[in-house]
Amino acid sequence: MIQRFFLLLSVISLNFISCERAFSQADISMSTHWFNRTSYNPASIARLDYVYLFSNVRGQWTNIEGAPTVFNVQVSDYVHSLRSAFGLSLISDQIGVTQTLNPMLTYAFRISNESDWSLSLGLSAGVFSRSVNGSLYNPVTTIDPLLLYNINNVSSPDANLGAEFQNNNFIFGISTTHLFSIGKPENLFQNTNHRYGYLIYKNSNIDLFNYNVGLQVVNRNSLTVMEANTIIHLKRQTGLSNGAREMLDLGLTYRTSKQMTFLFGINITSNFKVGYSYDQSFVPGFSQNSTNEIILEYRIPSKAASICFQCREEQNYWYH
């Protein structure tokens, strides 16, 4: 089984460093992926401790007509007897006259199940569909040949593949998205293959707060963007034997595309979190209108929590 895993990991790695010609559309943009990596790495749903529900709404370039709006909802659960996680997601992305829908089914297998480290492989499969609403055009020249009035909907199969390793202090992941786009000719109405790699350091030995420090590299054809992130999880004392409980997240992200994101999250209860992010661009001449993102994150403790390793340590509860 381990040999099979490393064979699949090699496939992902080779895809990550290749620069094949692919579709010209970029992956969706979400600043809060540091809270949830499932949209680009299906292996991350292999969480032992809880049923996981996540949703976020992203509105870019406030007050600009036709600006991108992204809606994302995900749910996943881990079955201990099968060492497997199953998930469902739906992403909606609207930009101007185009609308994208991307429903996906996700499966992740936990190859290892040790007390101090884990290794998971995941696959998502679904449909990528893009439609154009020609009635929304308001052109100066109605006979402009670049306006594609006759295209209503284009759909194709879609798949993502990823692997993730975790131990007490580190999370390492590598993944590739939109596999059916690899080697296909340019097409403005489909998405392009992306390659992701990330490393996150997590500290959980401080009474008053925990913190994450992460670095991610995203490659799309000739475009490579690096992203650095840090999140501090402030805690409050409970007087209970399991120690302090996290209550507030404060984070900062910087991308080499000259963008910065401020992250905020609050634990309404021990299982329910509300988050917010604000993006700011520093590219000269680029729109300075704000981009806002709101997340809702809910975790239902697993009935099998008594056999979990991670859930025995309350301070790690929001780390996986």
Secondary structure, DSSP 8 states (H G I E B T S, - for coil): -HHHHHHHHHHHHHHHH------SB-----GGGGT--TTT-GGGG--SSEEEEEEEEEE-STT-TT--EEEEEEEEEEEGGGTEEEEEEEEEEEETTEEEEEEEEEEEEEEEE-SSEEEEEEEEEEEEEEEE-GGG---SSTT-TT--TT--EEEEEEEEEEEEEEESSEEEEEEEE-GGGTT----TTSB--EEEEEEEEEE---SSEEEEEEEEEEEETTEEEEEEEEEEEEEE---STT--EEEEEEEEEEETTTEEEEEEEEESSSSEEEEEEEEEE--TTS----EEEEEEEEEEE-TTGGG-SGGG-GGGTT--
